[in-house]
Structures are given as C-alpha cells and as structure tokens.
Amino acid sequence: MKRIAKQWIDGYLKCQGGTYPAQLKYKMLAEMACEKIVAGITRKFVGENRIQAVPDPYNPMGSTAYVNFNTSKTSRYETNARRCM
C-alpha cells in the first residue's frame, strides 16, 4: 500500500485551496486518502478480478514475537508462566 500511496502522491495528488502534500501526515487525512485509493482500486476491478491480500513471503505466519509496548492499563490479563519465556 505504501508503494501505491507514493505513486498516487507523486503522480495524481492535486492540492487545492492552500493545501500541501505534507498534510497527509495527519492521521485522519492520511486515512481518508487511503480509503479513496482503495475505493478507486476496487471500482476499477469490479467484476474482473478478486482483490486479495498477499501475505509477506518472508513471514507467511503471523506472530506476536516482536510486539512490545508499554501500557498504562492497570487491569491486565495475567499470562501463564509455564508458557512465557
């Protein structure tokens, strides 16, 4: 999707009314742009091909092994010590 978004910004994005491409760094505006890109792709291929997600060929199975973040939530689920490393 990033490659498609870059092509769209470089070749098709037309800023009007004092707007700039950098404004797409705002999450809400970026999501709106992505929705329009996906809608355009979907309209183009209606009835022709099924659009399908292609998993990462190097990591075909999902994993949470590298998920790491801090939380402020106080009521957390306690994990099973036998299954945690």
N, CA, C and O of each residue as an XYZ file, in Angstrom:
340
protein
N       0.814     -1.185      0.000
C       0.000      0.000      0.000
C       0.862      1.256      0.000
O       0.486      2.267     -0.592
N       2.026      1.199      0.665
C       2.894      2.376      0.699
C       3.376      2.749     -0.698
O       3.439      3.928     -1.048
N       3.713      1.738     -1.490
C       4.174      1.997     -2.859
C       3.062      2.647     -3.680
O       3.305      3.592     -4.431
N       1.856      2.140     -3.533
C       0.714      2.701     -4.258
C       0.453      4.128     -3.797
O       0.200      5.012     -4.616
N       0.515      4.354     -2.491
C       0.287      5.697     -1.962
C       1.344      6.675     -2.483
O       1.021      7.813     -2.825
N       2.603      6.236     -2.542
C       3.671      7.106     -3.050
C       3.441      7.446     -4.518
O       3.616      8.596     -4.923
N       3.049      6.457     -5.317
C       2.760      6.722     -6.726
C       1.602      7.703     -6.867
O       1.622      8.584     -7.727
N       0.598      7.542     -6.020
C      -0.558      8.437     -6.069
C      -0.155      9.858     -5.702
O      -0.560     10.811     -6.367
N       0.640     10.005     -4.647
C       1.087     11.339     -4.226
C       1.954     11.970     -5.309
O       1.787     13.148     -5.624
N       2.884     11.197     -5.885
C       3.796     11.739     -6.896
C       3.119     12.036     -8.231
O       3.493     12.991     -8.912
N       2.132     11.233     -8.609
C       1.582     11.380     -9.953
C       0.168     11.899    -10.065
O      -0.212     12.408    -11.119
N      -0.632     11.788     -9.000
C      -2.044     12.105     -9.151
C      -2.581     13.120     -8.150
O      -3.608     13.746     -8.409
N      -1.920     13.295     -7.028
C      -2.412     14.197     -5.996
C      -2.382     15.635     -6.503
O      -1.348     16.126     -6.955
N      -3.511     16.287     -6.423
C      -3.604     17.695     -6.786
C      -4.076     18.462     -5.561
O      -5.212     18.295     -5.116
N      -3.215     19.292     -5.023
C      -3.550     20.070     -3.830
C      -4.233     21.359     -4.262
O      -3.766     22.042     -5.174
N      -5.334     21.688     -3.608
C      -6.090     22.890     -3.937
C      -6.414     23.652     -2.666
O      -6.415     23.086     -1.573
N      -6.686     24.925     -2.815
C      -7.137     25.732     -1.681
C      -6.103     25.914     -0.597
O      -6.447     25.958      0.584
N      -4.842     26.022     -0.973
C      -3.794     26.261      0.021
C      -3.385     25.028      0.805
O      -2.854     25.149      1.909
N      -3.622     23.844      0.257
C      -3.217     22.615      0.936
C      -1.885     22.123      0.386
O      -1.463     22.531     -0.696
N      -1.226     21.245      1.136
C       0.089     20.731      0.770
C       0.130     19.216      0.978
O      -0.600     18.695      1.821
N       0.974     18.496      0.221
C       1.094     17.051      0.416
C       1.489     16.666      1.840
O       1.124     15.591      2.317
N       2.230     17.533      2.515
C       2.672     17.213      3.882
C       1.494     17.069      4.841
O       1.637     16.461      5.902
N       0.343     17.611      4.491
C      -0.816     17.496      5.369
C      -1.307     16.054      5.466
O      -2.075     15.726      6.370
N      -0.877     15.192      4.552
C      -1.267     13.784      4.634
C      -0.573     13.079      5.796
O      -0.879     11.925      6.096
N       0.354     13.765      6.445
C       0.985     13.181      7.627
C       0.024     13.192      8.807
O       0.247     12.487      9.791
N      -1.053     13.991      8.723
C      -2.088     13.943      9.749
C      -2.840     12.635      9.569
O      -3.313     12.328      8.475
N      -2.949     11.873     10.638
C      -3.514     10.522     10.551
C      -4.901     10.510      9.922
O      -5.172      9.677      9.057
N      -5.777     11.407     10.332
C      -7.140     11.408      9.817
C      -7.155     11.660      8.304
O      -7.889     11.001      7.568
N      -6.346     12.608      7.852
C      -6.302     12.909      6.424
C      -5.658     11.771      5.637
O      -6.085     11.459      4.526
N      -4.633     11.156      6.215
C      -3.979     10.019      5.551
C      -4.951      8.855      5.408
O      -4.968      8.187      4.374
N      -5.761      8.605      6.435
C      -6.740      7.519      6.363
C      -7.795      7.806      5.300
O      -8.221      6.903      4.580
N      -8.212      9.066      5.203
C      -9.188      9.434      4.171
C      -8.598      9.203      2.780
O      -9.285      8.710      1.885
N      -7.329      9.560      2.601
C      -6.674      9.357      1.307
C      -6.571      7.865      0.994
O      -6.821      7.457     -0.140
N      -6.205      7.046      1.982
C      -6.109      5.599      1.764
C      -7.463      5.010      1.404
O      -7.549      4.140      0.538
N      -8.515      5.473      2.056
C      -9.857      4.984      1.732
C     -10.214      5.299      0.285
O     -10.821      4.478     -0.403
N      -9.834      6.498     -0.177
C     -10.113      6.869     -1.566
C      -9.303      6.026     -2.543
O      -9.807      5.644     -3.599
N      -8.065      5.737     -2.201
C      -7.228      4.902     -3.062
C      -7.822      3.502     -3.160
O      -7.958      2.954     -4.253
N      -8.175      2.929     -2.017
C      -8.754      1.579     -2.003
C     -10.074      1.566     -2.767
O     -10.338      0.630     -3.522
N     -10.904      2.588     -2.584
C     -12.184      2.655     -3.302
C     -11.953      2.723     -4.808
O     -12.675      2.089     -5.578
N     -10.945      3.492     -5.231
C     -10.621      3.592     -6.649
C     -10.146      2.273     -7.227
O     -10.538      1.893     -8.330
N      -9.300      1.575     -6.481
C      -8.805      0.273     -6.937
C      -9.975     -0.708     -7.033
O     -10.087     -1.460     -8.002
N     -10.830     -0.692     -6.036
C     -11.975     -1.598     -6.018
C     -12.911     -1.321     -7.192
O     -13.356     -2.253     -7.861
N     -13.213     -0.044     -7.447
C     -14.085      0.318     -8.580
C     -13.487     -0.127     -9.897
O     -14.214     -0.577    -10.783
N     -12.184     -0.012    -10.045
C     -11.517     -0.367    -11.292
C     -11.690     -1.851    -11.625
O     -11.854     -2.215    -12.790
N     -11.652     -2.696    -10.608
C     -11.645     -4.132    -10.847
C     -12.962     -4.833    -10.506
O     -12.991     -6.058    -10.388
N     -14.043     -4.081    -10.347
C     -15.336     -4.703    -10.048
C     -15.710     -5.650    -11.182
O     -15.731     -5.259    -12.350
N     -16.001     -6.878    -10.833
C     -16.403     -7.876    -11.815
C     -15.261     -8.514    -12.582
O     -15.488     -9.494    -13.291
N     -14.058     -8.007    -12.472
C     -12.926     -8.579    -13.210
C     -12.143     -9.566    -12.354
O     -12.185    -10.775    -12.585
N     -11.445     -9.049    -11.386
C     -10.575     -9.875    -10.547
C     -10.948     -9.676     -9.090
O     -11.467     -8.633     -8.694
N     -10.677    -10.680     -8.325
C     -10.870    -10.572     -6.891
C      -9.610     -9.957     -6.292
O      -8.503    -10.438     -6.532
N      -9.781     -8.898     -5.515
C      -8.639     -8.278     -4.849
C      -8.344     -9.097     -3.604
O      -9.238     -9.392     -2.810
N      -7.093     -9.456     -3.448
C      -6.751    -10.356     -2.367
C      -5.443     -9.902     -1.725
O      -4.502     -9.495     -2.407
N      -5.409     -9.981     -0.408
C      -4.200     -9.622      0.332
C      -3.155    -10.705      0.132
O      -3.471    -11.894      0.163
N      -1.913    -10.296     -0.072
C      -0.819    -11.241     -0.251
C       0.059    -11.159      0.993
O       0.626    -10.104      1.279
N       0.177    -12.247      1.728
C       0.997    -12.214      2.930
C       2.472    -11.983      2.604
O       2.929    -12.223      1.486
N       3.179    -11.523      3.585
C       4.616    -11.309      3.451
C       5.271    -12.660      3.162
O       5.133    -13.585      3.963
N       5.984    -12.799      2.030
C       6.562    -14.097      1.690
C       7.641    -14.564      2.674
O       7.917    -15.759      2.778
N       8.247    -13.617      3.391
C       9.294    -13.990      4.329
C       8.734    -14.349      5.704
O       9.386    -15.037      6.490
N       7.523    -13.878      5.986
C       6.861    -14.177      7.256
C       5.407    -14.548      6.983
O       4.504    -13.781      7.316
N       5.168    -15.718      6.378
C       3.802    -16.062      5.992
C       2.879    -16.320      7.178
O       1.661    -16.207      7.042
N       3.426    -16.657      8.315
C       2.610    -16.899      9.504
C       2.732    -15.695     10.422
O       3.832    -15.196     10.660
N       1.605    -15.230     10.935
C       1.623    -14.093     11.850
C       2.246    -14.466     13.182
O       2.189    -15.624     13.595
N       2.837    -13.500     13.851
C       3.468    -13.754     15.138
C       3.430    -12.486     15.977
O       3.484    -11.376     15.449
N       3.338    -12.662     17.264
C       3.416    -11.525     18.174
C       4.771    -11.495     18.882
O       4.934    -10.818     19.897
N       5.728    -12.223     18.344
C       7.036    -12.335     18.992
C       7.729    -10.982     19.139
O       8.480    -10.774     20.092
N       7.489    -10.074     18.217
C       8.188     -8.797     18.251
C       7.285     -7.651     18.678
O       7.666     -6.487     18.549
N       6.102     -7.957     19.181
C       5.211     -6.915     19.682
C       5.699     -6.524     21.064
O       5.841     -7.374     21.944
N       5.954     -5.241     21.254
C       6.479     -4.771     22.523
C       6.056     -3.325     22.713
O       6.396     -2.464     21.901
N       5.322     -3.056     23.771
C       4.928     -1.691     24.058
C       4.581     -1.584     25.538
O       4.311     -2.589     26.195
N       4.589     -0.372     26.051
C       4.214     -0.116     27.436
C       2.740      0.256     27.472
O       2.206      0.813     26.512
N       2.094     -0.053     28.571
C       0.690      0.288     28.723
C       0.460      0.899     30.089
O       1.194      0.625     31.039
N      -0.554      1.721     30.179
C      -0.915      2.313     31.469
C      -2.122      1.596     32.058
O      -2.608      1.960     33.129
N      -2.599      0.585     31.361
C      -3.766     -0.166     31.821
C      -3.409     -0.919     33.102
O      -2.389     -1.606     33.155
N      -4.240     -0.793     34.129
C      -3.937     -1.435     35.412
C      -4.517     -2.834     35.506
O      -3.954     -3.673     36.209
N      -5.620     -3.120     34.828
C      -6.234     -4.453     34.907
C      -5.817     -5.270     33.690
O      -6.524     -5.319     32.683
N      -4.661     -5.908     33.803
C      -4.132     -6.700     32.703
C      -4.376     -8.177     32.933
O      -4.517     -8.633     34.067
N      -4.422     -8.903     31.857
C      -4.582    -10.350     31.918
C      -3.264    -10.970     32.342
O      -2.214    -10.652     31.783
N      -3.317    -11.849     33.324
C      -2.099    -12.487     33.786
C      -1.806    -13.709     32.904
O      -2.651    -14.589     32.743
N      -0.616    -13.743     32.348
C      -0.241    -14.845     31.458
C       0.202    -16.056     32.261
O       0.553    -15.945     33.436
N       0.182    -17.194     31.621
C       0.603    -18.446     32.231
C       2.132    -18.491     32.218
O       2.740    -18.467     31.148
N       2.745    -18.556     33.372
C       4.211    -18.537     33.493
C       4.860    -19.719     32.777
O       5.993    -19.603     32.309
N       4.163    -20.855     32.682
C       4.721    -22.019     32.001
C       4.825    -21.800     30.504
O       5.626    -22.462     29.844
N       4.050    -20.902     29.958
C       4.040    -20.676     28.507
C       4.813    -19.430     28.095
O       4.936    -19.148     26.903
N       5.325    -18.694     29.048
C       6.065    -17.461     28.742
C       7.553    -17.707     28.906
O       7.974    -18.434     29.806
N       8.332    -17.113     28.052
C       9.781    -17.279     28.144
C      10.435    -15.985     28.517
O      11.658    -15.925     28.643
